[in-house]
Amino acid sequence: MQVAVMGAGSWGTTMAKVFADAGNQVRLWARRQEVSDEVNAQHTNSRYLGDITLPENLQASSDAEECLEQADIVVLGVPSQTLRDNLQQWRGHIGGAASVVSLAKGIEHSTGLRMSQVISDVADVEPERVAVLTGPNLAKEVAQGQPAATVVACVDEDRAKVIQSAAAAPYFRPYTNTDVIGCEIAGTSKNVIALGCGMAAGMGFGDNTAATVITRGLAETTRLALQLGADPRTLAGLAGMGDLVATCTSPLSRNRSFGVRMGKGDTPQQAAEATKGQVAEGVIASESIVALAAQHDVEVPIAEAVAAVCHHGMDVEDMVMSLLGRSRKSEL
């Protein structure tokens, strides 16, 4: 198939490699011409993936219209908070039958919309044509060809199967799901929980604390997802527990690493500077999750605590004490 991947960051480039390794012709849109030139001439994207070699059937361009021309599958690999602006420029070039796949994990801060909703709203793409790809997929490991699995979620199961087939590289195993809501809420919330895990690690706390944050983080994510109409099985699967564990425990996780720095005393601004100016997705998502939960009367204490540290000046130690000091209750 002809696949257009819009966004040449670490995950966009990695998924372009996956689709190419699965046998498709892939065009990768890069915002900067020098990135496009490097991909085409040297078959690398050194800024994001080091010296990992990209396939010959993966070509790059800084011309979005050229990349989108006759694409059967359009993969959106730009950050969640810039998706709307980019789609407004691209929507006239997305084919009327193309499947549109979101890689972004977030909730639009200004509207409270999930990424699949933003795609339908801005690009006038029917929900049946919009899919979400999500799971325990750390970009560098996938790019290296390490075995991994993911979820392709679309309300049209047949379309999900087409995308599943197109993304089935030898080292990459996609599963299908029709629960778009559950996959998107899990994918957004896990970045927030990973910030909390990172903060705890930065303070010197060990595995008991990490397991507690992960487990209780899954509990509040599940409460919110179910209130929005998700399938509980999604939260126990790759898009839920799988992605949460990977993001909360791996040093390759930007959100966890960002949280570690804050746990050691950095401000959000200092942590961003230490990570080459890249703000972790969970920083913005924390306020979005809190607002969405309040709208639906769902308790999300970990997300609230992370948002308080990231946006309202709460000290990390005070955050921990506030969580430990909550009223005692039954686990279930």
Salt bridges, closest charged atoms under 4 A:
ASP21 OD2 - LYS17 NZ 2.92
GLU34 OE2 - ARG32 NE 3.30
GLU56 OE1 - HIS43 NE2 3.48
GLU108 OE2 - ARG84 NE 2.76
ASP121 OD2 - ARG84 NH1 3.21
GLU126 OE1 - ARG129 NH1 2.79
GLU184 OE1 - ARG114 NH1 2.62
ASP231 OD2 - ARG233 NH2 2.69
ASP243 OD2 - LYS105 NZ 2.76
ASP243 OD1 - LYS190 NZ 3.64
ASP266 OD2 - ARG261 NE 2.96
GLU287 OE1 - HIS109 NE2 3.70
GLU287 OE1 - HIS311 ND1 3.85
GLU287 OE2 - HIS312 NE2 3.56
GLU299 OE1 - ARG326 NH2 3.33
GLU299 OE1 - LYS329 NZ 3.17
